[in-house]
Each structure stands twice: as structure tokens, then as C-alpha cells.
Amino acid sequence: MVPETVDFAFVVGVHPLVGFYAALMLGLITSLTGGRPGMITGATGPLAVVMVLLVSENGIEYLFFTVVAMGVIQIIVGAFRLGDLIRMVPFPVMLGFVNGLAISQRAN
């Protein structure tokens, strides 16, 4: 997870310590709430693509609030047990998203 967070920090354009702090908090919160190891690193790639535009247009100040809002949304989805809705997304759509993500990461 450490190399991935450093890459995330470089892609977004923030200091690598920001990535380390984010990884520490994410790992701590996930372990305290009983999450699984796959939950920790699963979203770093898609977030890097979105956060680059956010930070470049609005500044690093919005990064913290965006991540907090993302956490609140995830808590709401978990509380209402809406995780099964992902089954409605067709497999070709998920495959296309992952392939597009890989291409965009490779281009950076």
C-alpha cells in the first residue's frame, strides 16, 4: 500500500507525506470498523484520476473535504445496505472502466 500511496501523491501533485497520512488513517479506520484488507487499496487508482483534476482546478484545500464527503457517502451506503446495487452494473461496463483507468494511468 505504501508505494501506491506515494504514486497517488505524485499523480495528484501533493507531498508524499499526504499519501502516507491518508494511508495510515484509511488503514486505521478500516481495521477499527472491521473492514477487509481489500477495502484499503481498492480505490486509489480511480481516485487518483479524479483528484488530479480537482486539485489542479481548485487547490489542495478541496482534497480533504472531498475525501471526507466520500467517506460519508460510503457510510450511508453501508448503513442502508445498498452495496448489492453494484450487481446492476453490467460486467462489460466494469471492464471498460478498469481498462480506461489503466490507459489513463499509463498515459500519465
N, C-alpha and C positions, 0 to 999 in steps of 0.2 A: 504494500500500500504506500510505502514511503516514496519510491520512485514515481509512482503515479501522481501523488500529490505535488511533488516538485514539478513534474511536467505540467500539471494543471496550473500551477502558479506561473510558470513561464509562458504558457499559452495565453492566459488571461492578462498577464503583464503586471503581476504583483510580486512582492518579495517572496522568496521561497518559504520563509517562516510563516507566512499567512497560510500556505498549504499545510505545513506541519501542525499549526494550531487547529486548523479545520479538521485534519485527520484525527488529532487527539480528541477533540470534542465529539466528533462523529463516532469514533470507536468507544469512547466512554459512555455516551448516551445510549448507543446501541447495546452495549453489554449490560448496562443498568436496567434497561427495559426488556431484556430477554430476547433480543433480536438474534438473527443468524449471521455468520461471518460473511455470506454473500451480500448481505444488505449494505455492508460498509463501502465496498468499492464499486458497486454496480452502476452508479450514476455519474461517475467522474467524467467519463468521455462525453456523454451528451451535455453535461453541464458546462464543460469547457467550451464547447461550440457556442452555446447561448451566452455565457458570461463574457466572452471576448467582446461581443457587440455591446453588451450592457456597460461594461467598464469603459470601453473606448468612447462611447457616446455620452455617458452620464458621470463617469468618475467612479473611483473605488468606494465612495460612500454608499452607493446603492447596492453594492455586493452583499453587505451584511444584512440589509433589510430584505433583499431578495431571498437569501438563504433562510432567514427566519420565516418569511411567508411560505416558502416551500415546505418547511418543517410543519407549520400549522396546517397546511393543506393535507400533508401526509397523515397527520394525527387525526384530522377529521375523516379522511377516507378510511383509516383503520378503525376509528370508533364506530362508524356506520357500516363497517364490513363491506365496503364497496370494491375490494380488491378482485373479486370474481368478475368484475366488468371487463377486465383485460382480456378475458376469453372471447369477447365480442370482436376484438381486433383480429382481422384475418392474418394468417401466418405470412402471406406474401407482403403485407404491409409492414410487419415487424422486420422481415428480412430486408426489405427495401430501406427501412430506416437505419438498420445496422450497417448495411453496405454504404449508404450515403454518408453515414458518420465516419466510416473507415476512410472513404475517399476524401472527405473534408479534412480529417486529421492528417492524412498523408500529404495533402496539399499545403498544410501549414508547416 
